[in-house]
Each structure stands twice: as structure tokens, then as C-alpha cells.
Amino acid sequence: MADMGTSPTRTHARDQRQLADDSIAIVVLTHNRVHLLRKCVENVLLRTSNETREIVIWDNASTDGTADYLRTVADPRIRIVSSERNIGQNAYARAFRLTTAAYFVEVDDDVVDAPEEWDATLLRAFKRLPHIGFLAADLVNDPNDVAARYRYYIRPHEYTAVEENGVKLLRGPAGGACAITSRELNERVGGYREDKKNIFWLEDAAYIADLERIGFEAAVLAELKVHHTGSAYYGATSPEKTAYWKAYWRRRARRLAVKKLVFRVPFFPRVNARFGWFVPPD
């Protein structure tokens, strides 16, 4: 790799000493999507506020001109790490260890547009929500984006609009396309995980699960929307991502088949309704 550039309960607040330090470190992982990365840099990273002091762009062994483009990026906050092999989402753990800021923001390289000083908006909201450990930006309604399609068309019922401490939130699934956490919480859960078997995997879901175990929650900031472009419509899907989701849906199908079989057992649905072991299959 070459470098170019005591468990709390849910009521515990984050370490108040950290709140005096507003510095942000952003990490972007990229692999063979220079056409999207260019927009991410110009329309997202370069629209950040003075709170963002460090930006690490981790190039996962791209072969499509990404390295050439990154050599043209002149912002002094940006540090380029060129990995000799594609380690996928595992790079988050390593990239954030290269930073010193009090707050971490992960941004997908296919987030191609965001409002001016979006990072400060995210930070201000995060600091007002002491029980939230992972706060994600909402997504622009783009039916060509897989994540936005789930958000607006497939599973909109999973989101509930609430207001907490003057911050408008969506309670529901929160992803890592553009999301903030703190160094203090990150260190408390042992940092971002790495997966020895997979290059692409759901590192954000694993991190949220780790936060939940120490009493913190995840949410979506309704007041901030970014444009995510994650689908074959915008660029080729990596073989690693395709393989991961194929295996994921195979496992889901097997579990559903087993659940349907179990619910056919006499009296099981009645007992399950009493104890709430499983959600009944559709």
C-alpha cells in the first residue's frame, strides 16, 4: 500500500469533553468508478465546511484512471492512499486509523451531490442527539438508485418521522452512504470491523449493531439529503458486490423456507404469537 498524501446504558450521553472539538475526518473508498468519484470530490468533498480537517480517499487498486484523476486533486486536506489490492469495505477500519479528528464521516464514492457545508449540518444535528451513535443523511429520491428505491418505493413504511431536541429525524434503516459517528464511540466498540472472507459486505450494519450493544441508536437526518447513485444504471457493479448479494438472497430464501415449514407445525403459530419468537412469514 502506498500513501500519497465501562458500557453505558441507552441514557448515557457521549463524552462531553469531545463535544468541544468539532473536527471532522471524512473517508471515501473507491474502486474503478472514476466517473462517479470525480463528482463526489467536486460536488461533495469540496463543498465541506471548515470543520472538515481531514479527507482520506482510499483507492482500492483501481485500474480505470482513478489514480490519474486523484493526482489532479489539490485540496490540502485530502490524503490519497493507494492500496495494492482491493480490500473493499475493510478499508474503513484502516483509513480512519490514519486520522485524528473527533468525528468520523463515511461517504460512498457514488454520492455525487450534496448541499454546501453538508458536513456541518450533519455534525450540528449529531451533537444535539446524545443517544444517537450513527446519523445518516437522507437520500434524494432517485428511482435509478437502489438505496433510494428501497427508501421511497419499496419500504417507505419502515420510516417514521420524529423530532428530537429540535432535530427532524427518520426512524428506520440507516445506511452508510453518508453518515457520521464519533471517534470516542468508535474506539469504545473497538473500531470498524474487518471481514476476512468478504471484500464487499455490510460494514455499516455491523457497526450499528456494535453501537446498539452499548446502548446507542442509528437514525436518518431528514433535514439533509444527498444524491446517491448506486446501481448498474450509473456504472458496472463489482463482481464482489454481485457475489455478496447473490449469497445473501440465497440465505434469505433458505431461512424463509424453513420458517414457513415450522409455521405449519400444529399449535406453533399460537405459541409463537404468545412468546413472539419469530415474525410470521408473509
Secondary structure, DSSP 8 states (H G I E B T S, - for coil): -EEE-----TT----GGGGG---EEEEEEESS-HHHHHHHHHHTGGG--TTEEEEEEEEES--SSHHHHHTT---TTEEEEEESS--GGGHHHHHHTT---SEEEEEETTEEE--TTHHHHHHHHHHT-TTEEEEEEEE---TTSHHHHIIIIISGGG-EEEEETTEEEEES---SSEEEEEHHHHHHTTSS---SS-SS--HHHHHHHHHHHTT-EEEEEEEEEEEE--STTTS---HHHHHHHHHHHHHHHHHHHHHHHHTTSTTHHHHHHHHT-S----
